Amino acid sequence: MNSTSANLTNAGILTRWQVKETILVLIATMMMPLLVHLIPAGNGVMLGSMLLPLFYAPLVALILFRWHTALIAGVLAPVLNYLIMGHPLPEMVVQMCTEMLIFVLAANYLLRIRWTKFIAAPVAYLLAMAGAILVLSTFTDIATSGVWQIVKACWPGLLILSVITMVTLKIRKQ
């Protein structure tokens, strides 16, 4: 072991910054949408928009680890998925990164409040979607006409995020 890696290990920097956890959460954040997109869907249904798999691993990371783990994984996953696999589309990468940034910050705040803890993820997602539209509409011509259809379509994902929140909070308590 060279002196640099020994110093990093001895100082606990890798542990303090949760580097291993961040890498695992990043991999999980990248893989969940891929796995969901393997499920056959008919009638033009976009399962990613309906089930919200991109948000699962960062949500778990927010509850079990430090907030920066979720933020790094959430923001880097769409970029890395695009660079490695060509998906999502380039214009969607910016929107997804913006949504993830707002989602992690909002969920982190809401998870700290006792009475919003169990609804933190769905509320944070809705705030993230609205915030991303507001932010991106000032810089681009983002389409806002289909927002209500997206909200109506994503209710299964919001329910899944609520269940993940409850289960993960119970695991953390033990």
N, C-alpha and C positions, 0 to 999 in steps of 0.2 A: 504494500500500500504506500503510495507516495505521500509526501508531507501535506499537500493540499487536501486530499481526501481525508487524511487523518485529522487535520484541523477541522474540517467540516463535520466529521462524525463526532469528534470529541466535544465540539462546541454545541452540538445538538441542533445545528441549523437545519439539517434535513428533517429532524423530528419536529422542531418548532414550526417550521413552515409547512409541515405535512406534505412533503414532496411525493412520497409513495401514494398517499391517499388521493392527492390531486391527480396523479397519473391514472390511477384506477378509476376515479370518477370521470375523468376525461374519456377514457376508453368506453366506459359504460354509457356515457352521454352520446358518444358517437355510434355505438352499436344498437341502442334501443330503437332509434328511427329505422335503421336498416332492417332489424327484425320485424318491426311492425309493417314495413313495406313489403315483406315477403308474404304477408297474409293476403290472399286473393280478395279483391273488393270489386264489386260490380256497380253498375249504374253511375259511373263517374265519381264515386265516393272517394275522397282523399282521406285515407285512414290517419295520416300524420296530423292533419288539421282536426280530425275528430277525436283521436285518442291522446294527443299531446305527448308523445313519448320522449321528446327532447327535454322535457322538464322533470322527468322522474329522478334521474340520478342527481342533478343539482339540488333538488328538494331534499333528498335523503342526506346529501352532503351538508346542507344547511343545518339539519337537525343533529347529525352525528359528529360533524367536524367543524372547523372554523369556516367563516363565511367566504374567505378568499378562495377556498377549495372549490366551492360551488361557482363562484364568479369566474375563475379562470377556466374551469371545465365548460361552463355554459357558454362563454363567449368564444372560446377557441374551437369547440366542437363543430359548429356550422362551417367555419373557415377551413378546418382540416378535412371535413367530409367533402367539401367542394374541391380542395386541392388534390385529394386522393382519389375520389370517385366521380367528380364532376357534378355532384348533386349536393345540395339544392342549387337552383339556378342562381347566377351571380346577384341578381337584384333581390332575391330572397335571402341571401347570406347577410346582407346589411340589415334587413328587417328582422331576421331571426336573432342576430347578435344584439340588436337594440332591445328586442323583447326579452332576451335572456338577461341582459344587464338590468333592466327595470324589474324583471321578475325576481331576481336574486336579491336586489336591494329592498324591494317592497316586502317580499316574504321574510327576509331576515328581520325587518322591523316588526312585522305583524306577528311573527313567532315569539317575539319577546313580550307581547301583551297577553295577559292571561285570558281575557275574554275573546280575543281574535285568533288564538293559537290554532284551533281546529278548522277554521275557515281561511287560514292565511294563504294557502296555495291557490284556491280558486279566485280569491279576491286579488291576489298578486298577479295571477295570469290576466285577469280582466284589466287591471291597471296597466300591465305590461303591453297588452294589445292596444289599449287606448293611447298610452304614452308613446308607443312606437309610431302610431299613425300621426299623432300630433308632431312629434319630432321630425319624422321623415317627410311629412307634408310641407314643412318649411323649406326643405332642401330639394325635394323631388316631386314628381307628379304621381304620388302613390294613390291607388284607387281606394276610395273610402266607401263606395256605393254598396259593396257586399258585406259590410261589417256585421250587420244584423244576422245575415245568413251564416256567417262564421260562428257567431256566438250561439246561434241555435244548433249548429252542427257539433259544437265542441262540448256539449253537456256531458257526454260519457267520459271525456278526458278530465273535466272538472270533478266529476265523481271519483274517478281513479286517483286524482291528485289528493282529494280529501281522504280517501282510504289509506293511501301511502302515508299521508301526514299522521293519521291516527295510529297506524301500526308502528311507524318509526318512532313516534313519541313514546309509545309503550315500551319499545325495545330500549330506548335510551334511559327510561326510568329504571329498568332492571339492572 
